[in-house]
């Protein structure tokens, strides 16, 4: 009496994909900082700049960690880094433009705010 042939060995499960969480965090924070918060004057100093700084930090960490993960997350980390820099730049530019516009109104004798205490405060800055 003979036995049936042995079944073929089971295939090994595919290795789990290693994602780079820092790259995802950098990209999300960079997008939120640039698209949502950097265009709101006044508030952007308290939101867009810290979020942009976090995006830069996480982007740098993601780029460094991508070397040990076979390059996974390098592109997203770089994109998050760039978006973080752009969020900070946009926040600063928006505030400079806003202050210049208000100063211009304060110097115009025909404007409604000419000579007000707010203008004196801005000119003393």
C-alpha positions as CSV (number, residue, x, y, z in Angstrom):
1,X,0.0,0.0,0.0
2,X,1.3,3.4,-0.9
3,X,0.7,6.8,0.6
4,X,-0.4,9.8,-1.5
5,X,2.4,12.3,-2.3
6,X,3.0,15.0,0.3
7,X,1.3,18.4,-0.4
8,X,3.6,21.2,-1.6
9,X,4.9,23.5,1.1
10,X,2.8,26.5,2.0
11,X,3.9,29.8,0.5
12,X,5.5,32.1,3.0
13,X,3.4,35.1,3.8
14,X,4.5,38.3,2.1
15,X,6.4,40.6,4.4
16,X,4.4,43.4,5.8
17,X,4.9,46.7,4.1
18,X,6.8,49.2,6.2
19,X,5.4,52.6,5.9
20,X,7.0,55.8,7.1
21,X,4.7,57.4,9.6
22,X,6.9,60.5,9.8
23,X,6.6,61.0,6.1
24,X,2.8,60.8,6.3
25,X,2.7,63.2,9.3
26,X,5.0,65.7,7.5
27,X,2.9,65.7,4.4
28,X,-0.4,66.1,6.3
29,X,1.0,68.8,8.5
30,X,2.5,70.7,5.6
31,X,-0.8,70.6,3.6
32,X,-2.8,71.7,6.6
33,X,-0.4,74.5,7.5
34,X,-0.2,75.8,3.9
35,X,-3.8,75.4,2.7
36,X,-5.8,76.0,5.9
37,X,-3.9,78.2,8.3
38,X,-1.3,80.2,6.5
39,X,-3.8,82.5,4.7
40,X,-5.6,83.7,7.9
41,X,-4.0,86.9,9.0
42,X,-3.2,87.2,12.7
43,X,-4.1,83.6,13.5
44,X,-1.4,82.2,11.1
45,X,1.4,83.2,13.5
46,X,0.0,80.9,16.2
47,X,-1.1,78.1,13.8
48,X,0.7,77.9,10.5
49,X,4.2,78.6,11.8
50,X,4.2,75.9,14.5
51,X,2.6,73.4,12.1
52,X,5.1,74.3,9.4
53,X,8.0,73.8,11.9
54,X,6.6,70.4,12.8
55,X,6.2,69.5,9.1
56,X,9.9,70.4,8.6
57,X,11.0,68.4,11.6
58,X,9.0,65.3,10.6
59,X,10.1,65.7,7.0
60,X,13.8,65.6,7.9
61,X,13.2,62.6,10.2
62,X,11.3,60.9,7.4
63,X,14.1,61.5,4.9
64,X,16.7,60.2,7.3
65,X,14.6,57.1,8.2
66,X,13.9,56.3,4.6
67,X,17.5,55.1,4.2
68,X,16.9,52.3,6.6
69,X,13.5,51.4,5.0
70,X,14.7,51.1,1.5
71,X,13.7,54.5,0.4
72,X,10.1,54.3,1.5
73,X,8.7,57.7,2.4
74,X,11.5,59.8,1.0
75,X,9.3,61.5,-1.5
76,X,6.5,62.2,1.0
77,X,9.0,63.4,3.6
78,X,10.5,65.8,1.1
79,X,7.1,67.0,0.0
80,X,6.2,67.6,3.7
81,X,9.4,69.5,4.2
82,X,8.8,71.8,1.3
83,X,5.2,72.3,2.2
84,X,6.3,73.2,5.8
85,X,8.7,75.8,4.5
86,X,6.0,77.2,2.2
87,X,3.5,77.4,5.0
88,X,5.9,79.4,7.1
89,X,6.8,81.7,4.2
90,X,3.1,82.3,3.3
91,X,2.2,83.1,6.9
92,X,5.1,85.7,7.1
93,X,4.2,87.2,3.7
94,X,0.5,87.5,4.7
95,X,1.4,89.4,7.9
96,X,3.8,91.7,6.1
97,X,1.2,92.5,3.4
98,X,-1.4,93.1,6.1
99,X,0.7,95.4,8.2
100,X,1.8,97.3,5.0
101,X,-1.8,97.8,4.0
102,X,-2.8,99.1,7.4
103,X,0.3,101.4,7.5
104,X,-0.7,102.7,4.0
105,X,-4.2,103.5,5.3
106,X,-2.8,105.2,8.4
107,X,-0.7,107.5,6.2
108,X,-3.6,108.4,3.9
109,X,-5.4,111.6,5.2
110,X,-8.6,110.6,3.4
111,X,-8.9,107.2,5.1
112,X,-11.3,106.5,8.0
113,X,-8.6,105.4,10.4
114,X,-6.2,108.3,9.8
115,X,-5.1,109.7,13.1
116,X,-6.7,107.0,15.3
117,X,-5.0,105.4,18.2
118,X,-4.5,102.2,16.3
119,X,-2.5,104.1,13.7
120,X,-0.3,105.5,16.4
121,X,0.3,102.0,17.8
122,X,1.2,100.7,14.4
123,X,3.6,103.6,13.6
124,X,5.3,103.0,16.9
125,X,6.0,99.4,16.1
